[in-house]
Amino acid sequence: MTFSRRSLLLGGTAATAGAAMAYGFAPTARAFADGVTGKSRAGGVSGASWQPEYSVGPDGSVTPNPDQRVAFTMCMACTTKCGVRVRVDKASGDIIRVTGNPYSPLSADPHIPYDTPVAESFALLSGQGEAGLDGRATACGRGNAALAKYRDPRRILKPLKRAGPRGEGHWVEISWEQLIEEVVEGGDLFGEGAVEGLRAIRDLETPIDPENPEFGPKANQLVVMPVYKNGRLLLAARFAKQAFGTRNLVGHRSYCGLSMRAGYAAFLNNLAAQPHLKPDYRHARFMLFIGTAPGNAGNPFKLQGQLMARARAENGADYVVVDPVLTNSVTQASQERGRWQPIRPGTDGALVMAMIRWILENDRYDRTFLERPSKAAAAAAGEFSHSNATHLVIDSADAPDAGRFLRWGQLDPEAGEDLAKEPVCLTADGTPMPAAAHDGPARLFHDDSVELADGRIVEVSTALSLLRREAEKKSLAEYAADCGVAEARIVEIAQAFTSHGKQAAADCHGGTMHAAGFYTAYGVAMLNALVGNLNALGGTTAGGGSYKAVAPGPRYDLVGFPGKVKPRGVDAGRGGFAYEKTSEYKRKVAAGENPYPARAPWHAFSQPLGAQWLTALLEGYPYRAKALITWSSNPVYGVAGLSAEIDAKIRDPKNLPLIVSIDPFINETSTYADYIVPDRVFYEAWGWTKPWGAVTVKDATARWPVVDCLTGTTADGRHMDMETFFIDVAKRLGLPGFGDGAVPDAEGKLHPLNRGEEFWLYAGANVAFDGTPVPEAAPEEMALTGTDRFAGLMQEVLKPDEWRRVAYVLNRGGRFEALEAGYDGDALAHKYGATLQIWNETVATARNAMTGDRFTGCPTWVAPAFADGTPVDTHFPHADWPLRVVSTKSQLVASLSPVLPHLTDLSGVNAIGLNIEDAAAFGLATGDRVRLTSPGGSVEGYVLARRGVARGTAAIEHGFGHRELGARTYRVGDRVFEKGLGLAAGVASNDLGYRDPSSPVPTVLADPVVGSIARQAIPARIERLGA
């Protein structure tokens, strides 16, 4: 069978070729209809339609349907975390439909006032009174489809223990008591020899390796890999870090968007928290997107799409999307405002540095902003942020403090302690001054020498001079040749970007996840500094923040508790720790050896690198783990190149003795587990979270069980889930922070933590009382949303003045500040206040662990490279590897889509996208079956040739090509769960990732500076397969 271009574009079951067509379209259509609408309940015109959840009278009065409830909570169909409105049938407990939450700024623009009664929000949604779209809220396709997780027949509802070799897919159900007993106490659990349990591992005194004391205590040999910040993460963190005491807890950032987060973090001077920026879409006049596509990718993708549509239609905003692949962000309908700029994969940094060079050479930068050396100087000039552009940097390569800022104390040894630490700037007449003490403009460009108080003479340059130097390393023509974008087009984009004052913004995201990603993202962030747009109307925002939830809050301290442990030691993925501090390095130096290279990369200022954990732990560098707990995470599928690298090693328990996965489903990672702990899906769960970005107001989104939890229960009636598992393990071990007397309130009185619900209700009280307390919920509102189901629980856990206020917040799906509170005249109300880093001395003084070379402290163009600096294209030349593979985001499919039949029916397979001219050169056409081979593996799929792919690119939509999540048959006891037809369809681009050949210890390819995984710009070749 051959594929037409049309069938590939349409997706759906027809597009899965033989697999999907084998069972015929008619049954599929019937199953799809039943899945969407349910079996027919009535005849006549309405057919299988449900009765409305409420009706609105002519006077606006709302009459609820007594058989249904409508609850407000949070979606987890992707990582955007939108507020949703969930319609539930009371009799069956089934979810009927999911739509948007009108109170949530992630789902409605503008969102309705927070004090709007729930019944009135229903009336607004009806369009009553010519309201039009006011008060409307939407859920995306994924959000509508994700309800299928709840009743999925493949859900894990009871604890499982493997009943054969690891990874074989044979399981038996065990009791909760047996699960806790064996995980905590260990023993000969599988007839394969003794396994240490968590009790033996939880040792805070004995070092892992006395020869390498920096590794920390044996407790670090428990590694916990949770999901992203989904609202429940902080209880897992409480257990792992603050109670058990392991250093090793990390989410998915290192294989999701770390390059972007680290680039922004270097710019925003917060490498620990890694904040990031988004455009103020409502007021921007020009936006530049590099490696992201608003409305198609990035967070929050749905809101960004809505705001972008309004920006171009109502505000006349123009934008450019720089991406190797044309997505839905630029369409025929929007082409007057939006432009797609194709680019060679992995070369975005060349375009950015070309823009920076042109902007500096042509005086198109915001001089007034950049000249202000301090917060006070910026405020005096009416600026909304400030930078270190004028600060002097020690520029002598052989100086011990090269790359650091010149401090006032180095010129004036008599200066006070605080003043001595201040960076130095030069006034307009060249007089040196502490930056904080100067409230006027300072020199932007300066290169000279200075004599220090200790007698040394060193070269110094301003931060902006160093940025200019990096930009001038190549000509515009050379940059254009590197990235494949014409020089004139680069100038055109730079000119447009600098033609709107502060109402221009640049943004990036997952497209920077290649082996030059950090400096690319840092460069994109730097473009915003050159127009001085941070905190300005129409510029960039770091977000509006959140109400206090899991925090030292106004009612409960959910961070501090008696006996809290402070973890210590080295991250298992070698992130956030300098190689030069290791005993390995010191031993080499003491022996007179060159300490470089290390056995594998270390990343001194990065966050923990979960993407490298499994290779590190299985190879024993820096050390091995005794136990791994994953929670709803899937690094084996999500990390480029990891599956092939670890499959054989992780199957051998000698390499990693104990693996526990907490997950509602068996995925590509939990398939290797020794035990699987059942967990709630998101409509059953409690939690509190906040948006990633683009929301300019305070937001605390609530998660609460809008439907009954389906997992099994313990002997005392608690549902089996992540919270119950960690609580019971902690209590069995006698850890602090759990059990009776675990949570202090604002007066110091201790409260219990024996159930997960208690933790999240305490957090809800913090949200409700943060600032001005919210009102108490009316009983009729609780009945409308279903929070009345928990009235008894809330009264039991919370204080009399708290529980109805928490119910008020849950009734609205969280607590949300009014839209107008996000703006203050020409500025944003919630301002980011730290000094913007034109030069970051932490970056500049860190060294590459493989070469010993210092990194550059400002954006620079470095082509994708291995850890030792060897360019990827040198090792894998285009002559042999003519394509570079990129992954793209789908508007429908995500990594969990195989358990969402509504989506697999609509988009059942992906394709390998090629530029139409490349396809012709390879002798290929749409529908041809091909093998795409990289240095790390190969995949087979079908070609989709189109003009919306850059030359030299192979584009693969993420979320397909699964081996688990229903794509493989497995057995629980005597019950066989057959694989789902078509669920393994398509291509997984991460199967093409590969090992870094420059690292002696196996590691998957990553950015050399921060260790973010390189899933973009993967070298590949293509060949046609037989029909």
ABEGO torsion letter per residue (X at the ends): XBBBAAAAAAEEAAAAEAAAAAAEAAAAAAAAAAAAAEBBABBEAAEABBBBABBBBAAGBBBBBAABBBBBBBBAABAAGBBBBBBBBAAAGBBABBBBBAABAAABOBBBBAABBAAAAAAAAAGBGGAEABGBBBBBAAAAAAAAAAABAABBABBBBBABBBGAGBBBBBBAAAAAAAAAAEEBAAGAEBBBBAAAABBAABBABAABAAAEBAAAABBBBBBBBAGAAAAAAAAAAAAAGBABBBBAAAAAAAAAAAAAAAAAGBAAAGBBBBBBAAABABBBBBGBBBGABEOBAAAAAAAAAAAAAAAGBBBBBBBABBBAABBAAAAAABBBBBBBBGAAAAAAAAAAAAAAAAGABBAAAAABABAAAAAAAGBABBBAAABBBBABAABAABGBBBBAAAABAABBAAAAABBBBBBAAGBBBBAAABABBBBABBBBBBBBAAGBBBBBBBAAAAAAAAAAABBAAAAAAAAGBBAAAAAAAAAAAAAAEAABBBBBBAAABBAAAAAAAAAAAAAAAAAGABGBBGBBBAEAEBBBBBBBBAABBAABBBGBBBBBEBBAAGBGBBAAABAAAAAAAAAGBBAOBBABBBBAABBBBAAAAAAAAAAGOABBBABBBBBGBBAAAABBGAAAAAAAAAABAAABABBBBBBABBBAAAAABABBBBBBBAAABBEBBBBABGBABBBBBBBBBABBBABBBBAAGBBBBAAAAAAAAAAAAGBBGBEBGABBBAAGBBBBBABAAAAAAAAAAAAAABEBBBBBBBAAAAAAAGAAAAAAAAAAABBAAAAAAAAAAAAAGEBBBBAAAABBEABBABBBABBBBABBAAAAABBBAAAGBBBBABBBBBBBBBAAGBBAAAABBAAABABBBBBBBBAABBAAAAABAAAAAABABBBBBBBAAAAAAAGBBBGBBBBBBBAAEBBBBBBBBBAABBBGBBBBBBGBGBABGGABBBBBEABBBBBBBGAABEBBAAAABBBBAABABBBBBBBAAAGBBBABGBBBBBBBBBX
